[in-house]
């Protein structure tokens, strides 16, 4: 979910400070949660700014750090499917991966291949 705009954040804080009203009423007026208003007031007080924090990202791939081994695996076995790559990787390293995890890693490494159908 995207963060609220700085403009909306400033409006919420200015109404809260100017009208000397409750957090709950400000939340109802702007159709946001009470916690959102509380967090904005706290952010303004502690950090002096209403800018949203930088997103920190998600969990790193189990394959990060193994890009050379993956490249070698793909080069040796061009005709493997994702399931076969996962099975091969588990046999080689003991690490079990889902097909979607393998697919995401291969896409990030630009190692995707178009499979040719036999004619």
N, CA, C and O atoms as CSV, one atom per row, in Angstrom:
chain,resi,resn,atom,element,x,y,z
A,1,UNK,N,N,0.833,-1.170,0.000
A,1,UNK,CA,C,0.000,0.000,0.000
A,1,UNK,C,C,0.885,1.243,0.000
A,1,UNK,O,O,1.871,1.316,0.732
A,2,UNK,N,N,0.524,2.201,-0.817
A,2,UNK,CA,C,1.316,3.424,-0.917
A,2,UNK,C,C,1.058,4.310,0.314
A,2,UNK,O,O,-0.042,4.300,0.867
A,3,UNK,N,N,2.062,5.065,0.731
A,3,UNK,CA,C,1.865,5.967,1.865
A,3,UNK,C,C,0.983,7.151,1.476
A,3,UNK,O,O,0.892,7.523,0.306
A,4,UNK,N,N,0.339,7.728,2.481
A,4,UNK,CA,C,-0.461,8.928,2.237
A,4,UNK,C,C,0.450,10.061,1.770
A,4,UNK,O,O,1.611,10.139,2.171
A,5,UNK,N,N,-0.081,10.931,0.926
A,5,UNK,CA,C,0.713,12.042,0.409
A,5,UNK,C,C,1.091,12.993,1.541
A,5,UNK,O,O,0.412,13.063,2.566
A,6,UNK,N,N,2.178,13.716,1.338
A,6,UNK,CA,C,2.631,14.689,2.336
A,6,UNK,C,C,1.580,15.780,2.503
A,6,UNK,O,O,1.371,16.286,3.605
A,7,UNK,N,N,0.921,16.140,1.407
A,7,UNK,CA,C,-0.122,17.158,1.446
A,7,UNK,C,C,-1.254,16.746,2.392
A,7,UNK,O,O,-1.687,17.537,3.229
A,8,UNK,N,N,-1.728,15.507,2.255
A,8,UNK,CA,C,-2.797,15.017,3.130
A,8,UNK,C,C,-2.310,14.954,4.568
A,8,UNK,O,O,-3.043,15.317,5.488
A,9,UNK,N,N,-1.100,14.505,4.766
A,9,UNK,CA,C,-0.538,14.437,6.118
A,9,UNK,C,C,-0.514,15.819,6.778
A,9,UNK,O,O,-0.863,15.972,7.949
A,10,UNK,N,N,-0.092,16.823,5.996
A,10,UNK,CA,C,-0.041,18.188,6.537
A,10,UNK,C,C,-1.435,18.705,6.865
A,10,UNK,O,O,-1.623,19.371,7.884
A,11,UNK,N,N,-2.413,18.407,6.015
A,11,UNK,CA,C,-3.797,18.831,6.285
A,11,UNK,C,C,-4.321,18.202,7.571
A,11,UNK,O,O,-4.955,18.874,8.385
A,12,UNK,N,N,-4.057,16.921,7.746
A,12,UNK,CA,C,-4.517,16.225,8.958
A,12,UNK,C,C,-3.917,16.870,10.203
A,12,UNK,O,O,-4.629,17.127,11.173
A,13,UNK,N,N,-2.617,17.131,10.180
A,13,UNK,CA,C,-1.941,17.722,11.339
A,13,UNK,C,C,-2.410,19.150,11.581
A,13,UNK,O,O,-2.620,19.555,12.724
A,14,UNK,N,N,-2.573,19.910,10.503
A,14,UNK,CA,C,-3.005,21.302,10.686
A,14,UNK,C,C,-4.412,21.372,11.267
A,14,UNK,O,O,-4.677,22.218,12.122
A,15,UNK,N,N,-5.316,20.510,10.829
A,15,UNK,CA,C,-6.670,20.486,11.394
A,15,UNK,C,C,-6.613,20.053,12.851
A,15,UNK,O,O,-7.293,20.632,13.698
A,16,UNK,N,N,-5.807,19.037,13.149
A,16,UNK,CA,C,-5.687,18.564,14.530
A,16,UNK,C,C,-5.156,19.661,15.446
A,16,UNK,O,O,-5.670,19.845,16.550
A,17,UNK,N,N,-4.135,20.391,15.003
A,17,UNK,CA,C,-3.537,21.438,15.834
A,17,UNK,C,C,-4.395,22.695,15.901
A,17,UNK,O,O,-4.530,23.295,16.967
A,18,UNK,N,N,-4.979,23.102,14.769
A,18,UNK,CA,C,-5.727,24.364,14.715
A,18,UNK,C,C,-7.070,24.284,15.428
A,18,UNK,O,O,-7.453,25.210,16.143
A,19,UNK,N,N,-7.771,23.198,15.239
A,19,UNK,CA,C,-9.116,23.103,15.796
A,19,UNK,C,C,-9.138,22.541,17.201
A,19,UNK,O,O,-10.193,22.510,17.835
A,20,UNK,N,N,-8.003,22.100,17.699
A,20,UNK,CA,C,-7.917,21.572,19.052
A,20,UNK,C,C,-9.029,20.539,19.280
A,20,UNK,O,O,-9.786,20.618,20.248
A,21,UNK,N,N,-9.102,19.593,18.381
A,21,UNK,CA,C,-10.142,18.568,18.423
A,21,UNK,C,C,-9.526,17.206,18.706
A,21,UNK,O,O,-8.305,17.070,18.775
A,22,UNK,N,N,-10.361,16.219,18.867
A,22,UNK,CA,C,-9.860,14.883,19.197
A,22,UNK,C,C,-9.306,14.186,17.954
A,22,UNK,O,O,-9.666,14.503,16.820
A,23,UNK,N,N,-8.432,13.243,18.208
A,23,UNK,CA,C,-7.841,12.460,17.137
A,23,UNK,C,C,-8.923,11.674,16.409
A,23,UNK,O,O,-8.886,11.545,15.185
A,24,UNK,N,N,-9.869,11.157,17.149
A,24,UNK,CA,C,-10.948,10.368,16.551
A,24,UNK,C,C,-11.766,11.193,15.565
A,24,UNK,O,O,-12.121,10.697,14.496
A,25,UNK,N,N,-12.072,12.451,15.908
A,25,UNK,CA,C,-12.863,13.311,15.009
A,25,UNK,C,C,-12.070,13.672,13.752
A,25,UNK,O,O,-12.630,13.727,12.657
A,26,UNK,N,N,-10.785,13.914,13.907
A,26,UNK,CA,C,-9.943,14.212,12.746
A,26,UNK,C,C,-9.887,12.981,11.837
A,26,UNK,O,O,-9.950,13.108,10.614
A,27,UNK,N,N,-9.772,11.812,12.425
A,27,UNK,CA,C,-9.729,10.578,11.646
A,27,UNK,C,C,-11.031,10.379,10.871
A,27,UNK,O,O,-11.003,9.989,9.704
A,28,UNK,N,N,-12.155,10.640,11.503
A,28,UNK,CA,C,-13.451,10.516,10.824
A,28,UNK,C,C,-13.559,11.526,9.684
A,28,UNK,O,O,-14.058,11.197,8.608
A,29,UNK,N,N,-13.100,12.742,9.914
A,29,UNK,CA,C,-13.191,13.798,8.905
A,29,UNK,C,C,-12.394,13.457,7.645
A,29,UNK,O,O,-12.859,13.696,6.530
A,30,UNK,N,N,-11.205,12.902,7.820
A,30,UNK,CA,C,-10.345,12.592,6.680
A,30,UNK,C,C,-10.462,11.134,6.225
A,30,UNK,O,O,-9.772,10.715,5.295
A,31,UNK,N,N,-11.327,10.372,6.875
A,31,UNK,CA,C,-11.557,8.965,6.532
A,31,UNK,C,C,-10.268,8.137,6.577
A,31,UNK,O,O,-9.961,7.369,5.665
A,32,UNK,N,N,-9.538,8.323,7.661
A,32,UNK,CA,C,-8.346,7.520,7.935
A,32,UNK,C,C,-8.526,6.903,9.313
A,32,UNK,O,O,-9.450,7.271,10.037
A,33,UNK,N,N,-7.669,5.986,9.681
A,33,UNK,CA,C,-7.795,5.358,10.995
A,33,UNK,C,C,-7.274,6.283,12.095
A,33,UNK,O,O,-6.490,7.201,11.856
A,34,UNK,N,N,-7.736,6.006,13.284
A,34,UNK,CA,C,-7.290,6.768,14.453
A,34,UNK,C,C,-5.789,6.590,14.651
A,34,UNK,O,O,-5.088,7.531,15.025
A,35,UNK,N,N,-5.298,5.370,14.397
A,35,UNK,CA,C,-3.861,5.098,14.536
A,35,UNK,C,C,-3.034,5.913,13.557
A,35,UNK,O,O,-1.918,6.324,13.877
A,36,UNK,N,N,-3.572,6.151,12.364
A,36,UNK,CA,C,-2.850,6.956,11.378
A,36,UNK,C,C,-2.632,8.360,11.913
A,36,UNK,O,O,-1.529,8.898,11.827
A,37,UNK,N,N,-3.677,8.949,12.462
A,37,UNK,CA,C,-3.564,10.312,13.013
A,37,UNK,C,C,-2.593,10.317,14.189
A,37,UNK,O,O,-1.754,11.211,14.299
A,38,UNK,N,N,-2.703,9.329,15.061
A,38,UNK,CA,C,-1.783,9.246,16.205
A,38,UNK,C,C,-0.335,9.133,15.735
A,38,UNK,O,O,0.551,9.798,16.271
A,39,UNK,N,N,-0.103,8.292,14.737
A,39,UNK,CA,C,1.259,8.115,14.232
A,39,UNK,C,C,1.789,9.386,13.569
A,39,UNK,O,O,2.972,9.704,13.693
A,40,UNK,N,N,0.917,10.113,12.864
A,40,UNK,CA,C,1.347,11.366,12.239
A,40,UNK,C,C,1.701,12.413,13.294
A,40,UNK,O,O,2.693,13.128,13.153
A,41,UNK,N,N,0.893,12.502,14.343
A,41,UNK,CA,C,1.178,13.453,15.426
A,41,UNK,C,C,2.512,13.088,16.090
A,41,UNK,O,O,3.333,13.960,16.376
A,42,UNK,N,N,2.711,11.808,16.327
A,42,UNK,CA,C,3.953,11.341,16.950
A,42,UNK,C,C,5.151,11.623,16.042
A,42,UNK,O,O,6.192,12.081,16.513
A,43,UNK,N,N,5.007,11.349,14.738
A,43,UNK,CA,C,6.088,11.594,13.775
A,43,UNK,C,C,6.452,13.071,13.743
A,43,UNK,O,O,7.632,13.420,13.747
A,44,UNK,N,N,5.447,13.940,13.709
A,44,UNK,CA,C,5.679,15.392,13.668
A,44,UNK,C,C,6.414,15.845,14.931
A,44,UNK,O,O,7.339,16.655,14.865
A,45,UNK,N,N,5.991,15.317,16.075
A,45,UNK,CA,C,6.593,15.701,17.356
A,45,UNK,C,C,8.035,15.197,17.472
A,45,UNK,O,O,8.920,15.942,17.892
A,46,UNK,N,N,8.272,13.930,17.099
A,46,UNK,CA,C,9.584,13.330,17.298
A,46,UNK,C,C,10.592,13.652,16.193
A,46,UNK,O,O,11.761,13.911,16.476
A,47,UNK,N,N,10.143,13.637,14.935
A,47,UNK,CA,C,11.075,13.825,13.824
A,47,UNK,C,C,10.996,15.197,13.195
A,47,UNK,O,O,11.910,15.607,12.480
A,48,UNK,N,N,9.910,15.915,13.451
A,48,UNK,CA,C,9.767,17.254,12.900
A,48,UNK,C,C,9.377,17.277,11.435
A,48,UNK,O,O,9.358,18.341,10.817
A,49,UNK,N,N,9.072,16.137,10.880
A,49,UNK,CA,C,8.692,16.054,9.469
A,49,UNK,C,C,7.551,15.052,9.309
A,49,UNK,O,O,7.341,14.178,10.149
A,50,UNK,N,N,6.832,15.204,8.220
A,50,UNK,CA,C,5.743,14.275,7.924
A,50,UNK,C,C,6.047,13.407,6.710
A,50,UNK,O,O,5.183,12.670,6.235
A,51,UNK,N,N,7.274,13.496,6.210
A,51,UNK,CA,C,7.678,12.689,5.062
A,51,UNK,C,C,7.586,11.209,5.422
A,51,UNK,O,O,7.947,10.815,6.530
A,52,UNK,N,N,7.101,10.386,4.484
A,52,UNK,CA,C,7.042,8.945,4.765
A,52,UNK,C,C,8.443,8.344,4.817
A,52,UNK,O,O,9.366,8.845,4.176
A,53,UNK,N,N,8.590,7.280,5.576
A,53,UNK,CA,C,9.874,6.586,5.670
A,53,UNK,C,C,10.155,5.858,4.361
A,53,UNK,O,O,9.237,5.533,3.608
A,54,UNK,N,N,11.405,5.613,4.107
A,54,UNK,CA,C,11.810,4.877,2.918
A,54,UNK,C,C,11.483,3.402,3.136
A,54,UNK,O,O,11.745,2.854,4.206
A,55,UNK,N,N,10.913,2.770,2.122
A,55,UNK,CA,C,10.604,1.351,2.209
A,55,UNK,C,C,11.895,0.557,2.319
A,55,UNK,O,O,12.860,0.829,1.604
A,56,UNK,N,N,11.914,-0.417,3.206
A,56,UNK,CA,C,13.135,-1.172,3.451
A,56,UNK,C,C,13.239,-2.428,2.616
A,56,UNK,O,O,14.307,-3.039,2.568
A,57,UNK,N,N,12.182,-2.832,1.963
A,57,UNK,CA,C,12.245,-4.019,1.118
A,57,UNK,C,C,11.831,-5.264,1.860
A,57,UNK,O,O,11.491,-5.223,3.042
A,58,UNK,N,N,11.864,-6.347,1.164
A,58,UNK,CA,C,11.405,-7.603,1.735
A,58,UNK,C,C,12.541,-8.526,2.098
A,58,UNK,O,O,13.691,-8.120,2.269
A,59,UNK,N,N,12.181,-9.753,2.207
A,59,UNK,CA,C,13.117,-10.796,2.586
A,59,UNK,C,C,14.013,-11.145,1.385
A,59,UNK,O,O,13.512,-11.292,0.271
A,60,UNK,N,N,15.313,-11.277,1.596
A,60,UNK,CA,C,16.198,-11.614,0.478
A,60,UNK,C,C,15.962,-13.053,0.005
A,60,UNK,O,O,15.505,-13.901,0.771
A,61,UNK,N,N,16.275,-13.309,-1.246
A,61,UNK,CA,C,16.104,-14.628,-1.834
A,61,UNK,C,C,17.052,-15.630,-1.180
A,61,UNK,O,O,18.147,-15.279,-0.740
A,62,UNK,N,N,16.608,-16.880,-1.127
A,62,UNK,CA,C,17.471,-17.946,-0.626
A,62,UNK,C,C,18.640,-18.178,-1.574
A,62,UNK,O,O,19.648,-18.776,-1.196
A,63,UNK,N,N,18.499,-17.703,-2.798
A,63,UNK,CA,C,19.528,-17.918,-3.811
A,63,UNK,C,C,20.525,-16.776,-3.919
A,63,UNK,O,O,21.484,-16.866,-4.685
A,64,UNK,N,N,20.314,-15.701,-3.164
A,64,UNK,CA,C,21.257,-14.591,-3.264
A,64,UNK,C,C,22.641,-15.074,-2.828
A,64,UNK,O,O,22.795,-15.744,-1.807
A,65,UNK,N,N,23.625,-14.719,-3.622
A,65,UNK,CA,C,24.980,-15.173,-3.368
A,65,UNK,C,C,25.351,-16.413,-4.173
A,65,UNK,O,O,26.504,-16.844,-4.164
A,66,UNK,N,N,24.376,-16.979,-4.864
A,66,UNK,CA,C,24.626,-18.182,-5.657
A,66,UNK,C,C,24.464,-17.929,-7.150
A,66,UNK,O,O,24.219,-18.868,-7.907
A,67,UNK,N,N,24.596,-16.692,-7.585
A,67,UNK,CA,C,24.303,-16.369,-8.983
A,67,UNK,C,C,25.225,-17.115,-9.957
A,67,UNK,O,O,24.774,-17.533,-11.024
A,68,UNK,N,N,26.488,-17.285,-9.613
A,68,UNK,CA,C,27.399,-18.011,-10.516
A,68,UNK,C,C,26.996,-19.475,-10.646
A,68,UNK,O,O,27.012,-20.033,-11.743
A,69,UNK,N,N,26.633,-20.098,-9.522
A,69,UNK,CA,C,26.224,-21.495,-9.566
A,69,UNK,C,C,24.929,-21.660,-10.364
A,69,UNK,O,O,24.762,-22.640,-11.090
A,70,UNK,N,N,24.015,-20.699,-10.225
A,70,UNK,CA,C,22.753,-20.753,-10.968
A,70,UNK,C,C,23.032,-20.584,-12.461
A,70,UNK,O,O,22.482,-21.317,-13.282
A,71,UNK,N,N,23.884,-19.622,-12.812
A,71,UNK,CA,C,24.246,-19.420,-14.220
A,71,UNK,C,C,24.844,-20.694,-14.803
A,71,UNK,O,O,24.524,-21.076,-15.928
A,72,UNK,N,N,25.702,-21.343,-14.049
A,72,UNK,CA,C,26.330,-22.584,-14.508
A,72,UNK,C,C,25.276,-23.676,-14.680
A,72,UNK,O,O,25.309,-24.420,-15.660
A,73,UNK,N,N,24.343,-23.774,-13.733
A,73,UNK,CA,C,23.285,-24.776,-13.804
A,73,UNK,C,C,22.432,-24.567,-15.062
A,73,UNK,O,O,22.116,-25.522,-15.772
A,74,UNK,N,N,22.065,-23.309,-15.328
A,74,UNK,CA,C,21.245,-23.005,-16.496
A,74,UNK,C,C,22.019,-23.288,-17.782
A,74,UNK,O,O,21.455,-23.811,-18.743
A,75,UNK,N,N,23.301,-22.948,-17.803
A,75,UNK,CA,C,24.114,-23.186,-18.997
A,75,UNK,C,C,24.251,-24.683,-19.293
A,75,UNK,O,O,24.248,-25.093,-20.453
A,76,UNK,N,N,24.370,-25.482,-18.252
A,76,UNK,CA,C,24.529,-26.923,-18.431
A,76,UNK,C,C,23.220,-27.622,-18.800
A,76,UNK,O,O,23.221,-28.632,-19.503
A,77,UNK,N,N,22.099,-27.069,-18.315
A,77,UNK,CA,C,20.799,-27.729,-18.493
A,77,UNK,C,C,19.792,-26.746,-19.092
A,77,UNK,O,O,18.844,-26.333,-18.423
A,78,UNK,N,N,20.003,-26.381,-20.338
A,78,UNK,CA,C,19.153,-25.390,-21.006
A,78,UNK,C,C,17.708,-25.834,-21.170
A,78,UNK,O,O,16.810,-24.995,-21.235
A,79,UNK,N,N,17.471,-27.128,-21.237
A,79,UNK,CA,C,16.125,-27.608,-21.515
A,79,UNK,C,C,15.326,-27.965,-20.263
A,79,UNK,O,O,14.227,-28.509,-20.376
A,80,UNK,N,N,15.850,-27.673,-19.076
A,80,UNK,CA,C,15.132,-27.982,-17.839
A,80,UNK,C,C,13.932,-27.059,-17.653
A,80,UNK,O,O,13.935,-25.912,-18.099
A,81,UNK,N,N,12.918,-27.578,-16.991
A,81,UNK,CA,C,11.779,-26.761,-16.571
A,81,UNK,C,C,12.089,-26.199,-15.186
A,81,UNK,O,O,13.089,-26.570,-14.571
A,82,UNK,N,N,11.241,-25.315,-14.703
A,82,UNK,CA,C,11.450,-24.765,-13.355
A,82,UNK,C,C,11.457,-25.868,-12.308
A,82,UNK,O,O,12.278,-25.855,-11.390
A,83,UNK,N,N,10.549,-26.817,-12.443
A,83,UNK,CA,C,10.486,-27.922,-11.482
A,83,UNK,C,C,11.793,-28.713,-11.492
A,83,UNK,O,O,12.296,-29.110,-10.440
A,84,UNK,N,N,12.330,-28.935,-12.669
A,84,UNK,CA,C,13.589,-29.680,-12.769
A,84,UNK,C,C,14.761,-28.882,-12.206
A,84,UNK,O,O,15.654,-29.448,-11.576
A,85,UNK,N,N,14.759,-27.572,-12.434
A,85,UNK,CA,C,15.802,-26.729,-11.830
A,85,UNK,C,C,15.735,-26.813,-10.311
A,85,UNK,O,O,16.765,-26.928,-9.647
A,86,UNK,N,N,14.530,-26.755,-9.761
A,86,UNK,CA,C,14.368,-26.819,-8.300
A,86,UNK,C,C,14.835,-28.166,-7.758
A,86,UNK,O,O,15.505,-28.234,-6.728
A,87,UNK,N,N,14.476,-29.228,-8.461
A,87,UNK,CA,C,14.879,-30.567,-8.048
A,87,UNK,C,C,16.401,-30.713,-8.111
A,87,UNK,O,O,17.018,-31.245,-7.188
A,88,UNK,N,N,16.999,-30.240,-9.200
A,88,UNK,CA,C,18.451,-30.289,-9.358
A,88,UNK,C,C,19.136,-29.494,-8.244
A,88,UNK,O,O,20.119,-29.954,-7.663
A,89,UNK,N,N,18.616,-28.305,-7.950
A,89,UNK,CA,C,19.216,-27.453,-6.920
A,89,UNK,C,C,19.138,-28.121,-5.549
A,89,UNK,O,O,20.081,-28.042,-4.761
A,90,UNK,N,N,18.014,-28.776,-5.267
A,90,UNK,CA,C,17.874,-29.461,-3.981
A,90,UNK,C,C,18.865,-30.623,-3.872
A,90,UNK,O,O,19.465,-30.834,-2.818
A,91,UNK,N,N,19.033,-31.371,-4.955
A,91,UNK,CA,C,19.993,-32.473,-4.950
A,91,UNK,C,C,21.417,-31.958,-4.747
A,91,UNK,O,O,22.207,-32.569,-4.027
A,92,UNK,N,N,21.735,-30.844,-5.376
A,92,UNK,CA,C,23.092,-30.295,-5.341
A,92,UNK,C,C,23.423,-29.635,-4.007
A,92,UNK,O,O,24.528,-29.803,-3.490
A,93,UNK,N,N,22.459,-28.873,-3.437
A,93,UNK,CA,C,22.749,-28.072,-2.245
A,93,UNK,C,C,21.996,-28.499,-0.992
A,93,UNK,O,O,22.399,-28.160,0.121
A,94,UNK,N,N,20.903,-29.241,-1.166
A,94,UNK,CA,C,20.078,-29.609,-0.018
A,94,UNK,C,C,19.050,-28.549,0.341
A,94,UNK,O,O,18.303,-28.711,1.306
A,95,UNK,N,N,19.005,-27.466,-0.424
A,95,UNK,CA,C,18.054,-26.381,-0.171
A,95,UNK,C,C,16.847,-26.561,-1.085
A,95,UNK,O,O,16.980,-26.576,-2.308
A,96,UNK,N,N,15.675,-26.698,-0.484
A,96,UNK,CA,C,14.450,-26.884,-1.249
A,96,UNK,C,C,13.860,-25.517,-1.586
A,96,UNK,O,O,13.730,-24.655,-0.717
A,97,UNK,N,N,13.508,-25.330,-2.854
A,97,UNK,CA,C,12.942,-24.061,-3.327
A,97,UNK,C,C,11.620,-24.303,-4.027
A,97,UNK,O,O,11.380,-25.371,-4.590
A,98,UNK,N,N,10.770,-23.295,-3.981
A,98,UNK,CA,C,9.539,-23.363,-4.772
A,98,UNK,C,C,9.871,-22.938,-6.197
A,98,UNK,O,O,10.875,-22.270,-6.444
A,99,UNK,N,N,9.016,-23.334,-7.123
A,99,UNK,CA,C,9.220,-22.953,-8.514
A,99,UNK,C,C,9.138,-21.435,-8.677
A,99,UNK,O,O,9.865,-20.853,-9.483
A,100,UNK,N,N,8.249,-20.795,-7.907
A,100,UNK,CA,C,8.114,-19.339,-8.021
A,100,UNK,C,C,9.371,-18.621,-7.534
A,100,UNK,O,O,9.763,-17.604,-8.105
A,101,UNK,N,N,10.005,-19.142,-6.481
A,101,UNK,CA,C,11.256,-18.532,-5.990
A,101,UNK,C,C,12.361,-18.664,-7.034
A,101,UNK,O,O,13.120,-17.725,-7.271
A,102,UNK,N,N,12.441,-19.829,-7.649
A,102,UNK,CA,C,13.444,-20.045,-8.696
A,102,UNK,C,C,13.160,-19.134,-9.887
A,102,UNK,O,O,14.080,-18.538,-10.447
A,103,UNK,N,N,11.897,-19.025,-10.271
A,103,UNK,CA,C,11.511,-18.185,-11.406
A,103,UNK,C,C,11.871,-16.722,-11.157
A,103,UNK,O,O,12.435,-16.064,-12.031
A,104,UNK,N,N,11.547,-16.212,-9.968
A,104,UNK,CA,C,11.866,-14.816,-9.635
A,104,UNK,C,C,13.367,-14.566,-9.707
A,104,UNK,O,O,13.807,-13.546,-10.236
A,105,UNK,N,N,14.158,-15.506,-9.170
A,105,UNK,CA,C,15.603,-15.332,-9.181
A,105,UNK,C,C,16.140,-15.350,-10.609
A,105,UNK,O,O,16.978,-14.525,-10.971
A,106,UNK,N,N,15.661,-16.286,-11.413
A,106,UNK,CA,C,16.112,-16.364,-12.803
A,106,UNK,C,C,15.740,-15.098,-13.576
A,106,UNK,O,O,16.518,-14.622,-14.402
A,107,UNK,N,N,14.567,-14.563,-13.310
A,107,UNK,CA,C,14.153,-13.330,-13.985
A,107,UNK,C,C,15.031,-12.157,-13.575
A,107,UNK,O,O,15.416,-11.347,-14.419
A,108,UNK,N,N,15.353,-12.058,-12.288
A,108,UNK,CA,C,16.223,-10.973,-11.825
A,108,UNK,C,C,17.618,-11.073,-12.431
A,108,UNK,O,O,18.267,-10.062,-12.697
A,109,UNK,N,N,18.068,-12.309,-12.645
A,109,UNK,CA,C,19.389,-12.531,-13.234
A,109,UNK,C,C,19.344,-12.508,-14.763
A,109,UNK,O,O,20.372,-12.666,-15.422
A,110,UNK,N,N,18.146,-12.309,-15.322
A,110,UNK,CA,C,17.930,-12.304,-16.774
A,110,UNK,C,C,18.399,-13.618,-17.411
A,110,UNK,O,O,19.053,-13.628,-18.454
A,111,UNK,N,N,18.044,-14.718,-16.753
A,111,UNK,CA,C,18.409,-16.045,-17.226
A,111,UNK,C,C,17.198,-16.829,-17.737
A,111,UNK,O,O,17.225,-18.059,-17.768
A,112,UNK,N,N,16.154,-16.135,-18.130
A,112,UNK,CA,C,14.965,-16.828,-18.612
A,112,UNK,C,C,15.172,-17.266,-20.045
A,112,UNK,O,O,15.798,-16.569,-20.843
A,113,UNK,N,N,14.642,-18.416,-20.352
A,113,UNK,CA,C,14.782,-18.975,-21.701
A,113,UNK,C,C,13.416,-19.350,-22.234
A,113,UNK,O,O,12.555,-19.815,-21.488
A,114,UNK,N,N,13.224,-19.150,-23.503
A,114,UNK,CA,C,12.013,-19.573,-24.171
A,114,UNK,C,C,12.205,-21.042,-24.531
A,114,UNK,O,O,13.160,-21.391,-25.225
A,115,UNK,N,N,11.318,-21.893,-24.071
A,115,UNK,CA,C,11.420,-23.315,-24.356
A,115,UNK,C,C,10.934,-23.572,-25.782
A,115,UNK,O,O,9.892,-23.058,-26.189
A,116,UNK,N,N,11.676,-24.353,-26.522
A,116,UNK,CA,C,11.302,-24.714,-27.889
A,116,UNK,C,C,10.502,-26.002,-27.871
A,116,UNK,O,O,10.906,-26.980,-27.242
A,117,UNK,N,N,9.399,-26.006,-28.542
A,117,UNK,CA,C,8.626,-27.235,-28.630
A,117,UNK,C,C,9.196,-28.088,-29.751
A,117,UNK,O,O,9.605,-27.568,-30.789
A,118,UNK,N,N,9.223,-29.387,-29.542
A,118,UNK,CA,C,9.757,-30.273,-30.584
A,118,UNK,C,C,8.728,-30.450,-31.683
A,118,UNK,O,O,7.539,-30.622,-31.415
A,119,UNK,N,N,9.187,-30.409,-32.900
A,119,UNK,CA,C,8.266,-30.500,-34.030
A,119,UNK,C,C,8.342,-31.837,-34.699
A,119,UNK,O,O,7.630,-32.082,-35.673
